[in-house]
Amino acid sequence: MHGLVNGGYALENPSHHLASYLSSYGYETALAGIQHEAKPPWSKPEELGYQHWLNHNEDGTPVDHSLTPEAAVSYLERSHDKPFFLSVGFVETHRKSAVPEGELRDLLYTYDKDACDCENQANYCRPPAWMPDTPRTRRDWANFLDGARRLDAKAGTVLDAIERLGYKSNTLIILTTDHGIAWPGAKANLTDAGIGVMLMIAGPEGSGFEAAKVIDGMVTHLDLYPTICESAGIPLPEWIQGRSLTPLALGEVETLHSAIFAEHGYEGHNPQRAVRTERYKYIRRVGPPYYRIADNGPANEWFRELGFSNQPDGNELLYDLYFDPMEQNNIASNPDYAEALKEMSLYLDQWIQNTADPFPNVPPPPKNSR
């Protein structure tokens, strides 16, 4: 895909979707809440392989996100004579301003509302390290933390049901996010703050995911598909590009990837591609330099007023993450890093070739068509 479904794109091969592939091997599939690949009219849940839409309209659009955990629990409480795959999409840490005007925008599931009882409480909420520490950013960060608190409670409702109903001993549970937080320099950018996501996995005894541990090896969302297939005892499809996380979880290997890749399509600005190793991040962009600020909010609006989106920089960006973990100093033109720049550029060239990526000639989003 070259962009989000809600931007007018659709999967070229919906049968490759995880829900579709699992259903072909006898799994029952269900969707509660949001699913970014399912956005009518361009793509509907059943086209991706979902057999049950738990809190969705007949056209596949989600309704009342506040009821997502209850819809998931109700499905879990049904009688199941087949293994099942349940996708539960929460939106509590999404900015309210990113939701279109209308009834859904009034629901208490987004975090732009005042979260704190008083300004003093917000003043103890330190914003992310790459952001200035001001009353405005502290207040915004306090609201985000309140969204995370509500997300934690709703996810806990589903997890409690899994344990109460006896599914914990034979269920793989994955909790992750689709991008970084909607703050300047994060979401919609290929910085670590933009592409770094939460990823927690719990599994039954012997899976490698049963005990609490922290793993430092770089992984990517591409690795979830083969991990799920392996856990379910299903053969891997030929199109798989990721690697199962199980050997990493079992301690059989310390790393899976020497490099991981990221991309950003058409979401209001020019496409970008990136490659990250343990030490370096290399980003290649098309068109004039442009830093994306995703969604609206106090911190976003302030930085937009300051001219964040028009900071001067080149179309090649290289960061030494050991010395510059916040990715603030582009060293692509530094002769001391010429070899690193060459190596990272070749990494990205090979990835583009291997994945048949049309970059930099990425097709623009279609206009109101499938």
Secondary structure, 3 states (H helix, E strand, C coil): CCCCHHHCCCCCCHHHCHHHHHHCCCCEEEEEECCCCCECCCECHHHHCCCEECCECCCCCECCHHHHHHHHHHHHCCCCCCCEEEEEECCCCCCHHHCCCCHHHHCCCCCCCCCCCCHHHHCCCCCCCCCCCCHHHHHHHHHHHHHHHHHHHHHHHHHHHHHHCCCHHHCCEEEECCCCCCCCCCCCCCCHHHHCCCEEEECCCCCCCCCCCCCCCCCCHHHHHHHHHHHHCCCCCCCCCCCCCHHHHCCCCCCCCCCEEEEECCCCCCCEEEEECCCEEEEEECCCCCCCCCCCCHHHHHHHHCCHHHCCCCCEEEEECCCCCCCCCCCCCCHHHHHHHHHHHHHHHHHHHHCCCCCCCCCCCCCCCC
